[in-house]
Amino acid sequence: MLPWYAYLVLACGWLVWFVPFLFAQIKRPVAATLDPRARWGMLLQAIAYSILWQNRFWERPLPAWRLILAIALFLLAALLSWTSTRALGRQWRMDAGLLADHELVTSGPYRMLRHPIYCSMLCTLLGTGFLLTPLLMILLASLVFIAGVEIRVRIEDKLLASRFGDRFDEYRRRVPAYIPFVR
């Protein structure tokens, strides 16, 4: 049986990861350019998260290594979500879009990843998975999630390249998309 503290870790992990997006939503101006095709990626990401809940997790024991790994992943996810939304400031948005005065952010976590928020979402997915889901289901959810992220990354990179040209192309060559050390 899944212990009570696993539910606490799950709830706290999601809450601490999600709060900075609520604050970022408050200051969000209207985008001058939007590409709604990125919503297909969002749909795949949502499906990936839902895959994790398609088992009888409440009946399974929770090995200590899975709990420890989940906590570490939730902590990394929270660190990335807080620092990324702070670095983006008013430019953060749910949809793929650019402001009229959009700036190319390359500071904070954007020095190491072009899309650190997607890395934080992947950490949240994996943290949830290690608490609730058999390993094969985590793999399936991860593959669906990555397909969704790839759609979003390609669309967002195209928007940024159209605005910032060679400056963005150089940044893209130098900095991995959302998984450290993977180009």
N, C-alpha and C positions, 0 to 999 in steps of 0.2 A: 504494500500500500504506500502511495506517495506521501511522504511526511508533510506536516503542516508548514514547516519552514520552507519547503520548496515553493509552495504557493506564495509565501511572503517574498522570497527572492524574485519570483516571477513578477509579482505586482510592483515591487520596488524597482526592479530593473527596468520595466516598461515605463513607469512613471518618471523616474529620473532621466531616462533617455528622451521622453516626449516633451517635458516641460519647456525646454528652450524653443521648441517650434511654436508653442503657444505665444511666447513673448515675441518671437520674430513675426508672427502673423499680425500683431498689433500695428507695427510700423510699415507694413508692406504697401508701397505705392502701386499704381496700375502700370502694367507692362506696356511698352510701346510695340513690342513684337512678341507674338506667341506662336508656338507650334503645338497644336493639340494632339498630334500623333504620339507624343510622349505618353499620353494617357494609356495607350496599349501596354507600355512597359509597366505602368502603375498597376494595371489590371493583373498582369502576370505576377508582380510582386505580391499583391493581395492574395492571389491564389496560392502562392508559395507559403505565405504565413498560415493560410487555412489548412494546408496539407498537414502541418504539424499537429493539428488538433484532431486528426482523423484516426484516433486510436484510443484504447482504454487506459490512458496514462495513469488514472487514479488507482488502478489495480496493481501497478508495477512498483517494485522497490526502486530506490534511487541510490546507485553506488556513489560513494564519496567523491570519486574522481570526476564524475559527471557534474555534481553540485559545484565543486571547486572550479571546473572549467566554465560552467555557466556563469558563475559570479565574476570570473575574470573577463569573460566576453561582455557581460553587462557593464562592467566598469569601463572597459575600453569604448564601448558604444556610447556611454554617457559622456566620457571625456571628449570624444569626437563630435557628438551632437552639440555640446555646449560651446566648444571652441570654434566649430565650423560656422554655426549660426552667428556667433559673435563676430567672426572675421568677415562674413558676408554682409552683416548689418541689414540695411533696408533692401538689399538686392536679393535676399533669400525669397524663394517662392516655390510653391508646390508644382506648378506647371513649368514647362520649358519656355522661358521667355527672357527678354532683355528690356531694361529700362531705357528711356531716351538718353540718359546720362550714365549708362552702365559702365562700370569699371571692371577691369580684369584683376581679380583678387588672387594674389600669389603669396600671401603672408599667412602666418599661423599654420594650421594643418594643411593649407593649400600649397605649402612649400614641398610637402612630401607626397600629396595625392591631389589630383585634379578634382576629384569628387569624394571628399572624405565623408560626406553625409551618407553616401551609398555604402561606404565601408562600415559606418556605424549601424546602418540598417542590416547589413549582412551579419555583423556581430550580434545584433538583437535577435535575428532569425536563428543563428546558431546557438545562442544562449538559451533561447526558448526551446529549441530542439533538444539540446542536451538535458534539459530538465524533464521533457515530456515524451520524447519520441524515439522509437527504435532507429538505429543508425541508418538503415536503408531508407526510411522515410525522410531523415535529415538530408541524405544525399539527393533524393528526388526533389525535395523542397528547395535545396540549394541550386540545383540545375534550373528549375523553373524561375527562381529568383534571379539568377545570373542572366538568363535570357531577357527578363524584364529590364534589368539594369543596363544591359548592352543596348537595348533599344533607346533607353533614355540617354545614356552617355553619348551615343552617336548623334542623336538629335541635338543635344545641348552643345556638344563639341562643334557641330556644324554651325549653330547659331553664333557661338563665340568666335569661330574662325571667320565668319562673315563680317563680324564687327571689328575684330582686332588683327586679322590678317596674319602677317609674318610673326608678329609678337606672340600670338596664340600658338602658331605652328611650332615655334621654338620651345614654348612652354610645354606643349604636348609631347614633343620629342624627348624632353628632359625629365618630365614628371609622370609617373604611372597614373592610370585612371582611378581605380578604387581599391586595388589590392596591392599592398606594398611589394616592390621588387618585381611586379609582373607588368610588362608593357603591353 
